[in-house]
Amino acid sequence: MTKSRFKIVHLLWNSLMLICSVGIFYLLILVLKDLLNSEVGLGWSFLALFLTIILLVVFLSIKNIKYIKIDSEKNHLVWYSIINPFGTQIKLGDLLGYITMDFYSANGKTKKIFLVDNKRKTGIGIDELVYTNFEELKDSLNLKEVRFRKGGVSNYIKLLYLDGIKI
C-alpha cells in the first residue's frame, strides 16, 4: 500500500492561508453587512469583490491537498481532503489511464497527473508540488498514460483550478 507524504513547506503555507482566510471571511461579512445596511460608495463594493476573489483562490488552492492511499493488491485508490473528510474510493480498473500536465509557478515547472475515467473525463489530480513521493504514487497506480492534445489556455486554467475537462 502506498500512502502520500506531504511536503512540509506546502502544508505550512496552506495552513497559513486557511487561518488567514477565516479573518478575510469575517472581514467580508462586515463589509457585506455595511453594504446591505446603508448606502456606501463603490469602493466597498470593490472591496467585497476583492475579498471574495481571495477566498475563492484560497479555497481552490486548499482543495489540492489530498491524503492518498493506493492499494495495488486490491486495485483501488482512496483519497481524503478537507472538502471530503470521509474519503472517496476509486477502482483503478475502472479508469482509462492518466494524463500528465506541466504547470508553472514560482517554484518552477512541476508536473501534475489527472486520472481519466472511461468517459474520458479527468478527475482527481496528484500534484508534484504537494507530495514528496510523487513518482512513487504515479508508479503505484499501474495505469497507462493517455495521449491528448494540450488544449490551450482554457483547459490549462480548468485543470489548474477545477480538475475537470473532457479529453
DSSP file with accessible surface (Angstrom, degrees, kcal/mol):
  #  RESIDUE AA STRUCTURE BP1 BP2  ACC     N-H-->O    O-->H-N    N-H-->O    O-->H-N    TCO  KAPPA ALPHA  PHI   PSI    X-CA   Y-CA   Z-CA
    1    1 A M              0   0  128      0, 0.0     2,-0.5     0, 0.0    70,-0.2   0.000 360.0 360.0 360.0 130.3    0.0    0.0    0.0
    2    2 A T  E     -A   70   0A  17     68,-2.9    68,-3.2   138,-0.1     2,-0.4  -0.890 360.0-168.5-104.4 129.2    1.4    3.4   -1.0
    3    3 A K  E     -A   69   0A 103     -2,-0.5    66,-0.2    66,-0.2     2,-0.1  -0.916  25.5-109.6-117.6 144.9    0.5    6.4    1.1
    4    4 A S        -     0   0    7     64,-2.5     2,-0.5    -2,-0.4   130,-0.0  -0.408  23.8-155.7 -72.7 145.2    1.1   10.0    0.2
    5    5 A R        -     0   0  133     -2,-0.1   127,-2.7    62,-0.0   128,-0.7  -0.993  15.4-138.5-122.1 124.3    3.7   12.1    2.0
    6    6 A F  B     -D  131   0B  51     -2,-0.5     2,-0.5   125,-0.2   125,-0.2  -0.462  15.6-115.2 -83.2 151.2    3.3   15.8    2.1
    7    7 A K     >  -     0   0   77    123,-2.6     4,-2.0    -2,-0.2     3,-0.2  -0.721  24.3-138.3 -79.3 129.7    6.0   18.4    1.6
    8    8 A I  H  > S+     0   0  116     -2,-0.5     4,-2.8     1,-0.2     5,-0.2   0.891 100.0  55.7 -59.7 -42.1    6.1   20.3    4.9
    9    9 A V  H  > S+     0   0  118      1,-0.2     4,-2.5     2,-0.2    -1,-0.2   0.910 107.9  48.9 -59.9 -41.5    6.5   23.7    3.2
   10   10 A H  H  > S+     0   0   27      1,-0.2     4,-2.4     2,-0.2    -1,-0.2   0.906 111.5  49.1 -66.9 -40.3    3.3   23.2    1.3
   11   11 A L  H  X S+     0   0   56     -4,-2.0     4,-2.2     2,-0.2    -2,-0.2   0.916 112.3  48.1 -64.5 -43.3    1.4   22.1    4.4
   12   12 A L  H  X S+     0   0  113     -4,-2.8     4,-2.4     2,-0.2    -2,-0.2   0.920 112.0  49.7 -63.6 -43.2    2.6   25.2    6.3
   13   13 A W  H  X S+     0   0  145     -4,-2.5     4,-2.4    -5,-0.2    -2,-0.2   0.936 113.6  44.6 -62.5 -46.3    1.7   27.5    3.5
   14   14 A N  H  X S+     0   0    4     -4,-2.4     4,-2.2     2,-0.2    -1,-0.2   0.850 111.3  53.8 -69.8 -31.4   -1.8   26.2    3.1
   15   15 A S  H  X S+     0   0   61     -4,-2.2     4,-2.4    -5,-0.2    -1,-0.2   0.926 109.9  47.9 -65.5 -43.1   -2.3   26.1    6.9
   16   16 A L  H  X S+     0   0   93     -4,-2.4     4,-2.7     1,-0.2    -2,-0.2   0.918 111.6  50.1 -62.7 -41.6   -1.4   29.8    7.0
   17   17 A M  H  X S+     0   0   28     -4,-2.4     4,-2.1     1,-0.2    -1,-0.2   0.891 110.1  50.7 -64.1 -38.3   -3.7   30.5    4.1
   18   18 A L  H  X S+     0   0   74     -4,-2.2     4,-1.1     2,-0.2    -2,-0.2   0.926 111.6  47.0 -66.0 -42.6   -6.6   28.7    5.8
   19   19 A I  H >X S+     0   0  123     -4,-2.4     4,-1.1     1,-0.2     3,-0.6   0.929 114.1  47.6 -64.7 -44.0   -6.0   30.7    9.0
   20   20 A C  H 3X S+     0   0   66     -4,-2.7     4,-2.3     1,-0.2    -1,-0.2   0.842 104.3  61.3 -66.4 -32.2   -5.9   34.0    7.1
   21   21 A S  H 3X S+     0   0   14     -4,-2.1     4,-2.7     1,-0.2    -1,-0.2   0.814  96.9  59.2 -67.0 -27.1   -9.0   33.1    5.2
   22   22 A V  H <X S+     0   0  100     -4,-1.1     4,-2.2    -3,-0.6    -1,-0.2   0.940 108.9  44.5 -63.9 -44.2  -11.0   32.9    8.4
   23   23 A G  H  X S+     0   0   44     -4,-1.1     4,-2.4     2,-0.2    -2,-0.2   0.901 113.5  49.8 -65.3 -40.1  -10.1   36.6    9.0
   24   24 A I  H  X S+     0   0   37     -4,-2.3     4,-2.7     2,-0.2    -2,-0.2   0.906 109.5  51.9 -66.3 -38.8  -10.8   37.5    5.4
   25   25 A F  H  X S+     0   0  113     -4,-2.7     4,-2.2     2,-0.2    -2,-0.2   0.925 110.2  48.6 -63.1 -42.4  -14.2   35.8    5.6
   26   26 A Y  H  X S+     0   0  147     -4,-2.2     4,-2.1     2,-0.2    -2,-0.2   0.925 112.1  48.9 -62.9 -43.4  -15.0   37.7    8.8
   27   27 A L  H  X S+     0   0   80     -4,-2.4     4,-2.5     1,-0.2    -2,-0.2   0.903 109.3  53.1 -63.6 -38.1  -13.9   41.0    7.1
   28   28 A L  H  X S+     0   0   13     -4,-2.7     4,-2.9     2,-0.2     5,-0.2   0.903 107.2  51.5 -63.5 -40.9  -16.1   40.1    4.1
   29   29 A I  H  X S+     0   0   79     -4,-2.2     4,-2.4     2,-0.2    -1,-0.2   0.927 110.3  49.1 -62.5 -42.3  -19.1   39.6    6.3
   30   30 A L  H  X S+     0   0   55     -4,-2.1     4,-2.2     2,-0.2    -2,-0.2   0.921 112.8  47.3 -62.6 -42.8  -18.5   43.0    7.9
   31   31 A V  H  X S+     0   0    2     -4,-2.5     4,-2.3     1,-0.2    -2,-0.2   0.930 113.2  47.7 -65.5 -44.1  -18.2   44.7    4.5
   32   32 A L  H  X S+     0   0   75     -4,-2.9     4,-2.2     2,-0.2    -1,-0.2   0.883 109.5  53.9 -66.0 -35.1  -21.3   42.9    3.2
   33   33 A K  H  X S+     0   0  111     -4,-2.4     4,-2.1    -5,-0.2    -1,-0.2   0.927 110.2  47.0 -64.2 -41.9  -23.3   43.9    6.3
   34   34 A D  H  X S+     0   0   67     -4,-2.2     4,-1.5     1,-0.2    -2,-0.2   0.878 111.2  52.3 -65.6 -36.7  -22.3   47.6    5.7
   35   35 A L  H  < S+     0   0   43     -4,-2.3    -1,-0.2     1,-0.2    -2,-0.2   0.886 113.8  42.7 -65.8 -38.5  -23.3   47.3    2.1
   36   36 A L  H  < S+     0   0  150     -4,-2.2    -2,-0.2     1,-0.2    -1,-0.2   0.818 116.1  47.2 -78.6 -30.9  -26.7   45.9    2.9
   37   37 A N  H  < S+     0   0  122     -4,-2.1     2,-0.3    -5,-0.2    -2,-0.2   0.700 121.1  12.0 -86.8 -21.1  -27.5   48.2    5.8
   38   38 A S  S  < S-     0   0   62     -4,-1.5     2,-0.9    -5,-0.2    -1,-0.1  -0.948  79.9 -96.5-148.7 168.6  -26.5   51.5    4.2
   39   39 A E        +     0   0  201     -2,-0.3     2,-0.2    -3,-0.1    -4,-0.1  -0.818  51.5 168.4 -92.6 107.6  -25.6   53.2    1.0
   40   40 A V        -     0   0   50     -2,-0.9     5,-0.1    -5,-0.2    -2,-0.0  -0.714  35.4 -81.6-114.5 171.0  -21.9   53.3    0.8
   41   41 A G    >>  -     0   0   48     -2,-0.2     4,-0.9     1,-0.1     3,-0.7   0.085  40.8 -98.5 -69.6 176.4  -19.6   54.1   -2.0
   42   42 A L  H 3> S+     0   0  118      1,-0.2     4,-2.1     2,-0.2     5,-0.2   0.775 115.1  71.9 -66.1 -25.6  -18.4   52.0   -4.9
   43   43 A G  H 3> S+     0   0   53      1,-0.2     4,-2.2     2,-0.2    -1,-0.2   0.873  94.3  52.6 -60.7 -38.7  -15.1   51.3   -3.0
   44   44 A W  H <> S+     0   0  102     -3,-0.7     4,-2.4     2,-0.2    -1,-0.2   0.879 107.4  52.4 -65.5 -37.1  -16.9   49.0   -0.6
   45   45 A S  H  X S+     0   0   53     -4,-0.9     4,-2.3     2,-0.2    -2,-0.2   0.925 110.6  46.8 -64.5 -43.0  -18.4   47.0   -3.4
   46   46 A F  H  X S+     0   0  122     -4,-2.1     4,-2.7     2,-0.2    -2,-0.2   0.872 110.6  53.3 -66.8 -34.4  -14.9   46.5   -5.0
   47   47 A L  H  X S+     0   0   62     -4,-2.2     4,-2.6     2,-0.2     5,-0.2   0.925 109.2  48.5 -64.8 -42.9  -13.5   45.6   -1.6
   48   48 A A  H  X S+     0   0    7     -4,-2.4     4,-2.1     2,-0.2    -2,-0.2   0.916 112.8  48.2 -63.4 -41.6  -16.2   42.9   -1.2
   49   49 A L  H  X S+     0   0   96     -4,-2.3     4,-2.3     2,-0.2    -2,-0.2   0.928 111.9  49.6 -63.8 -43.7  -15.5   41.6   -4.7
   50   50 A F  H  X S+     0   0  123     -4,-2.7     4,-2.2     1,-0.2    -2,-0.2   0.924 111.3  48.3 -62.0 -44.7  -11.7   41.6   -4.0
   51   51 A L  H  X S+     0   0   10     -4,-2.6     4,-2.3     1,-0.2    -1,-0.2   0.884 110.2  52.5 -65.6 -36.0  -12.2   39.7   -0.7
   52   52 A T  H  X S+     0   0   68     -4,-2.1     4,-2.2    -5,-0.2    -1,-0.2   0.918 109.0  49.6 -65.4 -41.5  -14.5   37.1   -2.4
   53   53 A I  H  X S+     0   0   88     -4,-2.3     4,-2.4     2,-0.2    -2,-0.2   0.911 109.7  51.6 -64.4 -41.2  -11.8   36.5   -5.1
   54   54 A I  H  X S+     0   0   46     -4,-2.2     4,-2.4     1,-0.2    -2,-0.2   0.933 110.4  48.4 -61.3 -45.5   -9.1   36.0   -2.5
   55   55 A L  H  X S+     0   0   32     -4,-2.3     4,-2.6     1,-0.2    -1,-0.2   0.891 110.2  52.2 -62.6 -37.8  -11.3   33.5   -0.6
   56   56 A L  H  X S+     0   0   99     -4,-2.2     4,-2.6     2,-0.2    -2,-0.2   0.928 109.9  47.9 -64.5 -43.4  -12.0   31.6   -3.9
   57   57 A V  H  X S+     0   0   70     -4,-2.4     4,-1.9     2,-0.2    -2,-0.2   0.913 112.5  49.4 -64.2 -41.6   -8.3   31.4   -4.7
   58   58 A V  H  X S+     0   0   17     -4,-2.4     4,-2.6     2,-0.2     5,-0.2   0.943 112.2  48.4 -62.8 -44.9   -7.6   30.1   -1.2
   59   59 A F  H  X S+     0   0  110     -4,-2.6     4,-1.8     1,-0.2    -2,-0.2   0.922 111.6  48.8 -61.3 -45.2  -10.4   27.5   -1.4
   60   60 A L  H  < S+     0   0   23     -4,-2.6     4,-0.3     1,-0.2    -1,-0.2   0.824 113.3  48.3 -67.7 -28.6   -9.2   26.3   -4.8
   61   61 A S  H >< S+     0   0   30     -4,-1.9     3,-1.1    -5,-0.2    -2,-0.2   0.904 110.3  49.9 -75.9 -41.5   -5.6   26.0   -3.5
   62   62 A I  H >< S+     0   0   12     -4,-2.6     3,-1.9     1,-0.2    20,-0.3   0.828  97.9  68.0 -69.7 -28.2   -6.5   24.1   -0.4
   63   63 A K  T 3< S+     0   0   35     -4,-1.8    -1,-0.2     1,-0.3    -2,-0.2   0.713  87.9  68.9 -67.1 -15.5   -8.6   21.6   -2.3
   64   64 A N  T <  S+     0   0   21     -3,-1.1     2,-0.9    -4,-0.3    63,-0.3   0.621  75.8  94.8 -76.6 -11.6   -5.4   20.3   -3.9
   65   65 A I    <   +     0   0   22     -3,-1.9    17,-0.5    -4,-0.2     2,-0.4  -0.733  54.6 161.6 -85.2 108.2   -4.3   18.9   -0.5
   66   66 A K  E     - B   0  81A   8     -2,-0.9     2,-0.6    15,-0.1    15,-0.2  -0.991  38.7-138.4-129.6 135.5   -5.4   15.2   -0.6
   67   67 A Y  E     - B   0  80A  77     13,-2.9    13,-2.2    -2,-0.4     2,-0.4  -0.855  32.9-164.2 -89.5 121.4   -4.3   12.3    1.6
   68   68 A I  E     - B   0  79A   0     -2,-0.6   -64,-2.5    11,-0.2     2,-0.4  -0.908  18.4-174.0-117.4 134.2   -4.0    9.4   -0.9
   69   69 A K  E     -AB   3  78A  58      9,-2.9     9,-2.9    -2,-0.4     2,-0.5  -0.997   7.4-167.8-124.0 125.0   -3.8    5.7   -0.2
   70   70 A I  E     -AB   2  77A   0    -68,-3.2   -68,-2.9    -2,-0.4     2,-0.7  -0.961   4.1-166.4-115.4 119.6   -3.2    3.4   -3.2
   71   71 A D  E  >> - B   0  76A  15      5,-2.7     5,-1.8    -2,-0.5     4,-0.8  -0.899   3.5-174.7-106.0 104.1   -3.7   -0.3   -2.7
   72   72 A S  T  45S+     0   0   47     -2,-0.7    -1,-0.2     3,-0.2     5,-0.0   0.810  81.9  55.7 -69.8 -30.0   -2.1   -2.1   -5.6
   73   73 A E  T  45S+     0   0  183      1,-0.2    -1,-0.2     2,-0.1    -2,-0.0   0.926 116.9  34.0 -69.3 -45.2   -3.3   -5.5   -4.5
   74   74 A K  T  45S-     0   0  151      2,-0.1    -1,-0.2    17,-0.0    -2,-0.2   0.522 107.4-131.0 -85.1  -7.8   -7.0   -4.5   -4.3
   75   75 A N  T  <5 +     0   0   65     -4,-0.8    17,-1.8     1,-0.2    18,-0.7   0.908  63.5 115.8  59.7  48.1   -6.5   -2.2   -7.2
   76   76 A H  E   < -BC  71  91A  26     -5,-1.8    -5,-2.7    15,-0.2     2,-0.4  -0.977  51.9-145.7-144.0 160.4   -8.1    0.9   -5.7
   77   77 A L  E     -BC  70  90A   0     13,-2.8    13,-3.5    -2,-0.3     2,-0.4  -0.970  10.3-166.3-122.9 136.7   -7.3    4.4   -4.6
   78   78 A V  E     -BC  69  89A  17     -9,-2.9    -9,-2.9    -2,-0.4     2,-0.4  -0.992   8.7-173.3-124.2 131.7   -8.8    6.2   -1.6
   79   79 A W  E     -BC  68  88A  47      9,-2.0     9,-1.8    -2,-0.4     2,-0.3  -0.973   5.9-170.1-129.0 145.5   -8.4    9.9   -1.1
   80   80 A Y  E     +B   67   0A  68    -13,-2.2   -13,-2.9    -2,-0.4     2,-0.3  -0.946  12.7 162.2-126.6 148.8   -9.3   12.3    1.7
   81   81 A S  E     -B   66   0A  16      3,-1.4     6,-0.2    -2,-0.3   -15,-0.1  -0.924  54.7 -92.3-152.4 178.2   -9.3   16.1    1.9
   82   82 A I  S    S+     0   0  104    -17,-0.5   -19,-0.1   -20,-0.3    -1,-0.1   0.890 129.4  45.4 -63.1 -36.4  -10.7   19.0    3.9
   83   83 A I  S    S+     0   0   89      1,-0.3    -1,-0.2   -21,-0.1   -20,-0.1   0.809 124.6  33.1 -76.7 -29.1  -13.6   19.1    1.4
   84   84 A N    >   +     0   0   33      1,-0.1    -3,-1.4     2,-0.0     3,-1.2  -0.633  68.2 163.5-127.9  71.8  -14.1   15.3    1.5
   85   85 A P  T 3  S+     0   0   80      0, 0.0    -1,-0.1     0, 0.0    -3,-0.1   0.722  74.1  54.5 -69.7 -19.6  -13.2   14.1    5.0
   86   86 A F  T 3  S-     0   0  192      1,-0.1    -6,-0.1    -6,-0.0    -2,-0.0   0.527 108.7-126.0 -91.9  -7.0  -14.8   10.7    4.8
   87   87 A G    <   -     0   0   20     -3,-1.2     2,-0.4    -6,-0.2    -7,-0.2   0.213   8.7-115.2  87.0 156.8  -12.9    9.8    1.6
   88   88 A T  E     -C   79   0A  53     -9,-1.8    -9,-2.0    -4,-0.1     2,-0.5  -1.000  19.8-146.8-131.7 131.9  -13.7    8.6   -1.8
   89   89 A Q  E     -C   78   0A 119     -2,-0.4     2,-0.5   -11,-0.2   -11,-0.2  -0.851  12.6-169.4-102.4 133.1  -12.7    5.2   -3.2
   90   90 A I  E     -C   77   0A  37    -13,-3.5   -13,-2.8    -2,-0.5     2,-0.6  -0.984  19.3-135.9-122.6 127.1  -11.8    4.8   -6.9
   91   91 A K  E >   -C   76   0A 128     -2,-0.5     3,-1.3   -15,-0.2   -15,-0.2  -0.734  10.4-152.6 -80.9 120.3  -11.4    1.5   -8.5
   92   92 A L  G >  S+     0   0    2    -17,-1.8     3,-1.4    -2,-0.6    -1,-0.2   0.787  92.1  64.1 -66.6 -25.5   -8.3    1.7  -10.7
   93   93 A G  G 3  S+     0   0   52    -18,-0.7    -1,-0.3     1,-0.3   -17,-0.1   0.740  96.1  58.7 -69.1 -21.1   -9.6   -0.9  -13.1
   94   94 A D  G <  S+     0   0   95     -3,-1.3    24,-0.7    23,-0.0     2,-0.3   0.438  91.4  92.7 -86.0  -0.3  -12.5    1.4  -14.0
   95   95 A L  E <   -E  117   0C  25     -3,-1.4    22,-0.3    22,-0.2     3,-0.1  -0.708  66.8-147.3 -98.6 148.7  -10.1    4.1  -15.2
   96   96 A L  E     -     0   0C  47     20,-2.1    48,-0.3    -2,-0.3     2,-0.3   0.842  61.5 -89.8 -76.4 -36.1   -8.8    4.6  -18.7
   97   97 A G  E     -E  116   0C   0     19,-1.5    19,-3.0    46,-0.1     2,-0.3  -0.974  47.3 -73.0 160.0-147.4   -5.4    5.9  -17.5
   98   98 A Y  E     -Ef 115 145C  24     46,-1.8    48,-3.3    -2,-0.3     2,-0.3  -0.967  24.5-141.7-143.9 157.2   -3.9    9.3  -16.6
   99   99 A I  E     -E  114   0C   0     15,-2.2    15,-2.2    -2,-0.3     2,-0.5  -0.890  15.3-140.7-115.2 153.4   -2.7   12.4  -18.3
  100  100 A T  E     -E  113   0C  15     -2,-0.3     2,-0.4    46,-0.3    13,-0.2  -0.957  18.3-175.5-115.7 131.7    0.3   14.4  -17.3
  101  101 A M  E     -E  112   0C  10     11,-2.8    11,-2.2    -2,-0.5     2,-0.5  -0.957  19.7-136.0-124.3 146.3    0.4   18.2  -17.4
  102  102 A D  E     -E  111   0C  38     -2,-0.4     2,-0.4     9,-0.2     9,-0.2  -0.878  22.6-168.9 -99.6 130.7    3.2   20.6  -16.7
  103  103 A F  E     -E  110   0C  10      7,-3.3     7,-3.1    -2,-0.5     2,-0.4  -0.919  10.6-143.6-119.1 148.3    2.3   23.6  -14.6
  104  104 A Y  E     +E  109   0C 149     -2,-0.4     2,-0.2     5,-0.2     5,-0.2  -0.928  31.8 145.5-115.4 133.0    4.5   26.7  -14.0
  105  105 A S  E >   -E  108   0C  57      3,-1.5     3,-1.9    -2,-0.4    -2,-0.0  -0.787  66.8 -72.7-145.5-170.5    4.7   28.5  -10.7
  106  106 A A  T 3  S+     0   0  111      1,-0.3     3,-0.1    -2,-0.2    -2,-0.0   0.768 129.9  58.0 -64.1 -23.0    7.1   30.4   -8.5
  107  107 A N  T 3  S-     0   0  120      1,-0.3    -1,-0.3     3,-0.0     2,-0.2   0.385 116.3-114.6 -86.0   1.8    8.8   27.1   -7.8
  108  108 A G  E <   -E  105   0C  33     -3,-1.9    -3,-1.5     2,-0.0     2,-0.4  -0.586  63.8 -11.7  98.9-159.7    9.4   26.4  -11.4
  109  109 A K  E     +E  104   0C 117     -5,-0.2     2,-0.3    -2,-0.2    -5,-0.2  -0.626  66.7 175.2 -83.3 127.8    7.9   23.7  -13.7
  110  110 A T  E     -E  103   0C  15     -7,-3.1    -7,-3.3    -2,-0.4     2,-0.3  -0.919  22.9-126.2-128.5 159.5    6.0   21.0  -11.8
  111  111 A K  E     -E  102   0C  67     -2,-0.3    17,-2.8    -9,-0.2    18,-0.4  -0.754  18.6-173.5-105.0 151.5    4.0   18.0  -13.1
  112  112 A K  E     -EG 101 127C   2    -11,-2.2   -11,-2.8    -2,-0.3     2,-0.4  -0.988  10.3-152.3-141.6 132.9    0.5   17.1  -12.2
  113  113 A I  E     -EG 100 126C   1     13,-2.4    13,-2.9    -2,-0.4     2,-0.4  -0.864   6.0-160.3-106.8 145.0   -1.3   13.9  -13.2
  114  114 A F  E     -EG  99 125C   0    -15,-2.2   -15,-2.2    -2,-0.4     2,-0.2  -0.989  18.8-126.6-122.9 130.7   -5.0   13.6  -13.6
  115  115 A L  E     -E   98   0C   4      9,-2.1     8,-2.6    -2,-0.4     2,-0.5  -0.561  23.1-150.2 -75.7 139.5   -6.9   10.3  -13.6
  116  116 A V  E     -EG  97 122C   0    -19,-3.0   -20,-2.1    -2,-0.2   -19,-1.5  -0.949   6.2-149.5-116.5 126.4   -9.1    9.8  -16.6
  117  117 A D  E >   -E   95   0C  55      4,-2.2     3,-1.9    -2,-0.5   -22,-0.2  -0.225  38.1 -90.2 -85.2-178.6  -12.3    7.7  -16.4
  118  118 A N  T 3  S+     0   0  106    -24,-0.7   -23,-0.1     1,-0.3    -1,-0.1   0.674 126.3  61.2 -68.6 -16.7  -13.8    5.7  -19.2
  119  119 A K  T 3  S-     0   0  160      2,-0.2    -1,-0.3    47,-0.0     3,-0.1   0.296 117.8-113.9 -88.1   7.6  -15.9    8.7  -20.3
  120  120 A R  S <  S+     0   0   95     -3,-1.9    47,-2.9     1,-0.2     2,-0.4   0.801  72.5 136.7  63.4  34.1  -12.6   10.5  -21.0
  121  121 A K  B     -H  166   0D 100     45,-0.2    -4,-2.2    -4,-0.1    -1,-0.2  -0.924  53.9-123.1-110.5 135.5  -13.2   13.0  -18.2
  122  122 A T  E     +G  116   0C   6     43,-2.6    -6,-0.2    -2,-0.4     3,-0.1  -0.462  35.4 168.8 -77.2 150.1  -10.4   14.0  -15.9
  123  123 A G  E     +     0   0C  35     -8,-2.6    -1,-0.1     1,-0.4    -7,-0.1   0.032  46.2  18.1-126.0-124.5  -10.9   13.5  -12.1
  124  124 A I  E     -     0   0C  14    -10,-0.1    -9,-2.1     1,-0.1    -1,-0.4  -0.174  65.3-145.8 -59.5 139.1   -8.6   13.6   -9.2
  125  125 A G  E     -G  114   0C   2    -11,-0.2     2,-0.5    -3,-0.1   -11,-0.2  -0.898   5.7-156.6-109.6 139.5   -5.3   15.4   -9.7
  126  126 A I  E     -G  113   0C   0    -13,-2.9   -13,-2.4    -2,-0.4     2,-0.4  -0.972  17.5-153.6-116.7 117.4   -2.0   14.4   -8.0
  127  127 A D  E >>  -G  112   0C  18     -2,-0.5     4,-1.4   -63,-0.3     3,-0.9  -0.772  18.4-151.0-103.1 130.1    0.4   17.3   -7.8
  128  128 A E  T 34 S+     0   0   60    -17,-2.8     6,-0.2    -2,-0.4    -1,-0.1   0.802  98.3  63.6 -64.2 -27.7    4.2   17.0   -7.7
  129  129 A L  T 34 S+     0   0   34    -18,-0.4    -1,-0.2     1,-0.2  -119,-0.2   0.786 107.4  41.3 -67.9 -25.4    4.3   20.3   -5.8
  130  130 A V  T <4 S+     0   0    1     -3,-0.9  -123,-2.6     1,-0.1     2,-0.4   0.837 108.2  58.7 -93.5 -35.3    2.4   18.8   -2.8
  131  131 A Y  B ><  -D    6   0B   2     -4,-1.4     3,-0.7  -125,-0.2  -125,-0.2  -0.810  54.1-158.2-110.7 137.8    3.9   15.3   -2.4
  132  132 A T  T 3  S+     0   0   78   -127,-2.7     3,-0.2    -2,-0.4  -126,-0.1   0.770 100.0  48.1 -77.1 -25.8    7.5   14.2   -1.7
  133  133 A N  T 3>  +     0   0    7   -128,-0.7     4,-2.4     1,-0.2    -1,-0.2  -0.225  69.6 135.8-108.3  44.7    6.7   10.7   -3.1
  134  134 A F  H <> S+     0   0    6     -3,-0.7     4,-2.6     1,-0.2    -1,-0.2   0.921  73.1  48.0 -58.7 -47.2    5.0   11.9   -6.3
  135  135 A E  H  > S+     0   0   90     -3,-0.2     4,-2.7     1,-0.2    -1,-0.2   0.888 110.6  52.1 -64.4 -37.9    6.9    9.3   -8.6
  136  136 A E  H  > S+     0   0   82      2,-0.2     4,-2.0     1,-0.2    -1,-0.2   0.913 110.9  47.6 -64.2 -41.5    6.1    6.5   -6.2
  137  137 A L  H  X S+     0   0    0     -4,-2.4     4,-0.7     2,-0.2    -2,-0.2   0.930 112.8  49.3 -63.0 -44.3    2.4    7.4   -6.2
  138  138 A K  H >< S+     0   0   34     -4,-2.6     3,-0.8     1,-0.2     4,-0.4   0.922 112.7  46.6 -62.5 -44.3    2.4    7.6  -10.0
  139  139 A D  H >< S+     0   0  107     -4,-2.7     3,-0.9     1,-0.2    -1,-0.2   0.842 107.2  57.0 -68.8 -33.0    4.2    4.3  -10.4
  140  140 A S  H 3< S+     0   0   11     -4,-2.0    -1,-0.2     1,-0.2    -2,-0.2   0.618  90.0  74.4 -77.5  -8.6    1.8    2.5   -7.9
  141  141 A L  T << S-     0   0    0     -3,-0.8    -1,-0.2    -4,-0.7    -2,-0.2   0.812  83.4-153.9 -69.1 -30.0   -1.2    3.5  -10.0
  142  142 A N    <   +     0   0  115     -3,-0.9     2,-0.3    -4,-0.4    -3,-0.1   0.903  46.3 133.9  54.6  43.5   -0.4    0.9  -12.6
  143  143 A L        -     0   0   34     -5,-0.4     2,-0.2    -4,-0.0    -1,-0.2  -0.878  55.6-118.0-118.6 155.9   -2.2    2.9  -15.3
  144  144 A K        -     0   0  144     -2,-0.3   -46,-1.8   -48,-0.3     2,-0.4  -0.599  32.6-105.5 -90.5 155.1   -1.1    3.8  -18.8
  145  145 A E  B     -f   98   0C 102     -2,-0.2     2,-0.4   -48,-0.2   -46,-0.2  -0.648  30.5-141.0 -81.4 130.6   -0.7    7.4  -19.9
  146  146 A V        -     0   0   13    -48,-3.3     2,-0.3    -2,-0.4   -46,-0.3  -0.784  15.5-130.8 -92.1 132.9   -3.5    8.6  -22.1
  147  147 A R        +     0   0  227     -2,-0.4     2,-0.3   -48,-0.1   -48,-0.0  -0.637  37.3 156.1 -84.6 139.9   -2.4   10.9  -25.0
  148  148 A F        -     0   0   41     -2,-0.3     2,-0.4    19,-0.1    19,-0.0  -0.982  44.1-102.4-156.9 156.4   -4.2   14.1  -25.6
  149  149 A R        -     0   0  219     -2,-0.3     2,-0.9     1,-0.1    -2,-0.0  -0.645  40.1-113.3 -79.0 135.3   -3.6   17.5  -27.1
  150  150 A K        -     0   0  126     -2,-0.4     2,-0.6     1,-0.1     3,-0.1  -0.575  33.8-147.8 -68.7 108.0   -2.8   20.2  -24.7
  151  151 A G     >  -     0   0   37     -2,-0.9     4,-0.6     1,-0.2     3,-0.3   0.048  32.4-104.3 -80.9  26.0   -5.9   22.2  -25.3
  152  152 A G  H  >  -     0   0   45     -2,-0.6     4,-1.9     1,-0.2    -1,-0.2  -0.286  58.7 -38.8  91.7-170.2   -4.8   25.7  -24.8
  153  153 A V  H  > S+     0   0  108      1,-0.2     4,-2.6     2,-0.2     5,-0.2   0.875 129.1  56.2 -67.1 -39.5   -5.2   28.3  -22.1
  154  154 A S  H  > S+     0   0   72     -3,-0.3     4,-2.4     1,-0.2    -1,-0.2   0.930 110.9  43.6 -64.2 -43.5   -8.8   27.5  -21.2
  155  155 A N  H  X S+     0   0   37     -4,-0.6     4,-2.6     2,-0.2     5,-0.2   0.868 111.6  55.8 -67.7 -35.3   -8.0   23.8  -20.5
  156  156 A Y  H  X S+     0   0   61     -4,-1.9     4,-2.3     2,-0.2    -2,-0.2   0.946 111.3  42.9 -59.6 -47.2   -4.9   24.8  -18.6
  157  157 A I  H  X S+     0   0   86     -4,-2.6     4,-2.4     2,-0.2     5,-0.5   0.913 113.1  52.3 -69.1 -40.3   -6.9   27.0  -16.3
  158  158 A K  H  X>S+     0   0   95     -4,-2.4     4,-2.7    -5,-0.2     5,-1.2   0.926 113.6  43.9 -61.0 -43.5   -9.7   24.5  -15.9
  159  159 A L  H  <5S+     0   0    0     -4,-2.6     4,-0.3     3,-0.2    -2,-0.2   0.882 112.3  53.4 -68.9 -36.7   -7.2   21.8  -14.9
  160  160 A L  H  <5S+     0   0   48     -4,-2.3    -2,-0.2    -5,-0.2    -1,-0.2   0.916 129.3  13.4 -65.1 -41.0   -5.3   24.1  -12.6
  161  161 A Y  H  <5S+     0   0   90     -4,-2.4    -2,-0.2    -5,-0.1    -3,-0.2   0.755 136.5  31.3-109.3 -30.3   -8.4   25.1  -10.6
  162  162 A L  T  <5S-     0   0  113     -4,-2.7    -3,-0.2    -5,-0.5    -4,-0.1   0.622  78.6-145.6-110.0 -16.2  -11.3   22.8  -11.4
  163  163 A D      < +     0   0   16     -5,-1.2     2,-0.5    -4,-0.3    -4,-0.2   0.575  65.1 103.6  64.5  10.1   -9.5   19.4  -12.2
  164  164 A G        +     0   0   19     -6,-0.6     2,-0.3   -43,-0.1   -41,-0.1  -0.917  31.3 134.8-136.6 115.1  -12.1   18.5  -14.7
  165  165 A I        -     0   0    8     -2,-0.5   -43,-2.6    -6,-0.1     2,-0.5  -0.955  47.6-117.6-139.1 163.3  -12.1   18.6  -18.5
  166  166 A K  B      H  121   0D 151     -2,-0.3   -45,-0.2   -45,-0.2   -46,-0.1  -0.904 360.0 360.0-100.9 127.3  -13.2   16.2  -21.2
  167  167 A I              0   0   39    -47,-2.9   -19,-0.1    -2,-0.5    -2,-0.0  -0.628 360.0 360.0-105.6 360.0  -10.3   15.0  -23.3
